[in-house]
Amino acid sequence: MAVHGEITTEAKGSVCIVHLKGEIDVTYLPELESNVKPLLENMSYAAIILDCENLIFIDSKIVGFIAYLYTSLMKADRKLAIADINETIDDILTLVGLKTLISYYDSVEKALNNILILVAK
């Protein structure tokens, strides 16, 4: 039985956390885009953290969107971090080379603390 996905956002000052839950595949891409693209346009956010604590699966379209998100933020001198990934997600992002580009943290709290330090500099 497939596990449904869920995408929510949460603002923490100049950082926005995108909570990804369940299986996020191409059928969730429009929802992901509608949640995240406004964050790219809102320059008051210095960083976005993808919270993967409850993420079970992503497919190639979502990996592509993460790459797009990373590139868009970097061009605007903003940050992307990924927090609390499981082994499956870690393997996928390592395989495509994103793990060498994006900062990874054990928890959202660690990501938030490190991002806020970087943003303050």
C-alpha positions in Angstrom: 0.0 0.0 0.0 1.3 3.4 -1.0 2.0 6.0 1.7 0.5 9.4 0.8 2.7 12.4 0.8 2.3 15.7 2.6 4.0 19.0 2.1 3.8 21.9 4.6 5.9 25.0 5.2 6.8 26.8 8.4 8.5 30.2 8.8 11.2 30.6 11.4 12.4 34.2 11.0 14.5 34.5 7.9 14.4 30.7 7.3 11.5 28.7 5.9 11.2 25.0 6.7 9.6 22.8 4.1 8.3 19.6 5.8 8.2 16.6 3.5 6.2 13.5 4.7 5.6 10.1 3.2 6.2 9.3 -0.5 6.7 12.4 -2.6 6.7 11.6 -6.3 5.9 13.3 -9.5 2.2 13.4 -8.6 3.2 15.8 -5.7 5.4 18.0 -7.9 2.7 20.6 -8.6 2.0 20.9 -4.8 5.7 21.1 -4.0 6.1 23.8 -6.7 3.1 25.8 -5.4 4.5 25.7 -1.8 8.1 26.4 -2.7 8.2 28.8 -5.6 6.7 31.7 -3.6 9.5 31.2 -1.1 12.0 31.8 -3.9 10.2 35.0 -4.9 10.1 36.2 -1.2 13.5 37.6 -0.7 12.9 38.0 3.0 13.9 34.3 3.3 17.6 33.8 3.4 17.4 30.1 3.4 15.1 27.1 3.0 15.5 23.9 5.0 14.0 20.7 3.6 12.8 18.6 6.6 13.0 15.0 5.6 12.5 13.4 9.0 9.2 11.7 7.8 10.1 11.4 4.1 10.1 7.8 2.9 10.7 8.2 -0.9 11.3 10.7 -3.7 11.5 10.0 -7.4 13.7 11.6 -10.1 11.3 14.5 -10.7 11.5 15.6 -7.1 15.3 15.2 -7.2 15.3 17.4 -10.2 13.2 20.0 -8.3 15.6 19.9 -5.4 18.5 20.6 -7.9 16.5 23.5 -9.3 15.8 24.8 -5.8 19.5 24.6 -4.9 20.5 26.4 -8.1 17.9 29.2 -7.8 18.8 29.9 -4.2 22.6 29.9 -4.9 22.1 32.4 -7.7 20.3 34.7 -5.3 23.1 34.2 -2.6 20.7 32.3 -0.4 21.1 28.8 1.2 19.4 25.4 1.0 19.9 22.8 3.6 18.5 19.3 4.1 17.7 17.9 7.5 17.2 14.4 8.9 17.4 12.2 5.8 17.0 8.4 6.0 19.3 6.0 4.3 17.2 5.7 1.1 17.0 9.4 0.5 20.6 9.7 1.4 21.5 7.1 -1.2 19.4 8.8 -3.9 20.9 12.3 -3.3 24.4 10.9 -3.1 24.0 9.0 -6.4 23.0 12.1 -8.3 25.7 14.2 -6.7 23.5 16.6 -4.7 25.0 15.5 -1.4 28.3 17.2 -2.3 26.5 20.5 -3.0 23.8 20.9 -0.4 24.5 21.1 3.4 23.1 18.2 5.4 22.2 18.2 9.1 21.0 15.5 11.5 18.0 17.6 12.6 16.0 20.6 11.7 17.3 22.3 14.8 20.9 21.8 13.9 20.2 23.1 10.3 18.4 26.1 11.6 21.1 27.0 14.1 23.9 26.6 11.5 21.9 28.5 8.8 21.2 31.4 11.2 24.9 31.7 12.0 25.8 31.7 8.3 23.1 34.3 7.5 24.3 36.6 10.3 27.8 36.8 8.8 
